[in-house]
Amino acid sequence: MSKNVHPISKETQPATTSRNLSPFAEMEQMFEQMFSPNWMRSFNRDLPSYGRLAQPFAGKIPRVDVIDRDNEILVRAELPGVDKKDVDISLANNTVTIKGSSKHEEKEEKGDYYRCEISQGAFSRTLTLPADVDTDKAKASFKDGLLELVMPKLQGAQKRNIKVE
């Protein structure tokens, strides 16, 4: 294999849903795909020293799952390397914002970095929720780098099936 030929990595495709998305939800999905944490990967592969320059931008957006259950909304966020005390969650106007920071205290004093992928710094992610939630009854837990936020739906926002007559 030639030195200039690099194998193509298979990126995971975002989950698709069978329901139609609103134009705003489609736009949000397109932006998330366009600005995924891996968008600078080719620069790092072709220019190894570029990794240090790209570090402030790489890997900062937490990956999330938003699950619409009958009576509640569940949000799971991957926050590896983040301490529980460095996470801030806010709920307002049908959105949830997850903010935090990670720190990497060690700095290599000997030699030059050939590859630098361990990210540090602040992140923020705001998600639109699929239903109105009771912010007073929301609960969050954090274990092994996984944040889980459970938010009960407001009474009028709960799912119900309607029989077609």
N, C-alpha and C positions, 0 to 999 in steps of 0.2 A: 504494500500500500504506500502510495506517495506521501511525503511529509505534508503536503497541502490538502490532502483529502481527510476529512473528519467524518466519522460515522454520524448519522442523523439520529438524534435521540427522540424517542417517542414521548411526547408530552401527554399528560392525561387531559382528556376533554372534559369540559364542564358538564355536569349532569343536565340533561334536558328534561323538560316537563311536558306532559301532554296538554296541559291547559294553555290557553292563549295568554300571553303577557301583555300588560298595558304598554303603551309606547314608552312611558317613563321607566318601567321595569326592564324593557328590552334595551333601552339606552344605558341603564346602570349595568346590565349584564355585559354589553359591548365594551364599556369602559373598563370593567374588571378584567375582561379577557385581554384587552389591549395593553393594560398596564399591570399585567401579572408580575409577580416577583421574579420571574425568569426572563423578562424581556431583554436583559443585558447579558445573558449567558454567552452569546456569540462573541461579544467583546472580550470577556474573560478568557475564552478558549483561544482566540486568535492573538490576544495581547495579554499574557499573564500578569504583567505589571499593572495593567489597567484595573485589576481587582481592587487595589487600594483606593483608586480614584472613584470607583463605582460604589464603594462600601457604604457611603451615607444613603444611597438610594436602594440598595439591594435588600430583599428579604424583610422589609419592615411591615408589610401589610399582613395582618393575621388572617389565616384561612378560616372560614366559618361555615357552619351548617345552620340553617334556620328551618325549624320544623313547626308546622302549623297543626297542632293537635285539637281535639274537640273543644276543650275548655282552657287551653293554655298555649303559649308560644314558647318553644325551647330554642335558645341560641347556644351553640357550642363554638368556642374559638380556640384554636391552637396557639399557645403562647409559650413555646419552648424557651428556656433560659430566663424567664421572667419570674420575679419573686411576687408573691401574693400582695405584699405591701406596696408594690409599684404599679398596681392595676387600679384604674379609675373607671367606673361605669356610670353613665348618666342616661336617663330616659326623659324624652320630651317630644311632644308633637308627633307621636306615632313613629319615633325613631329611637334607636339605642346607639350610643357612642361608647366605644371601648378605647381607652387610652392607657398607655403604659410606657415603660422603658426597660431596657435590659442593659446590663453592664458586663464588660469583659475586662477584668482588672489587670490581667497579665499583658505585658508588652515584651516582645522578644528583642533583646538588646544585641544579640550576636547574630550576624548574618543579615541577608536581605530576604524579605518575604518573596517566595516563589508563587505562592497562592495564599490569598487572604479571603476566606469566606465566612468566618464567624462574625455575625453582625452584632452591633450594639447600637444603642441610641433609643430615641423615642419613636412611638408609632401611634396612629389614631385611625380608627375605622368606624364609620357611621353607616348604619343599616336601616332601611325602611322596613317596618314590621308589617306583616300581612293583615293585622287586625288591631283594634284599640285594646290596650292592656291596662290593668289596674297597677299603677306604678307603686302604690303603697304596699302591695302584697308581693312584689317581685323579690326573688331570692337568688343569690349567686353562690356558687361553690367553685373552688379551685383546687385541683389535685393533679400532680405529675404533668404540669404544663397545659392542662386542659381546663378552660373556664366553661362552666355551665350556668346559664342564666334562665330561670323559669319564671315566666310572667303570666299570671292568670288573665284570661280575656275578660273584658267588661261584659256584663250580661247581654247587652244588645249586639255584641260583636261575635258571640259564640255561634259555631256552626250548627245548622239544623237542616235536616232533609225535608223537602216539600214534595208531597205526593202530587203527581200530575193527574188531573181529572179529565 
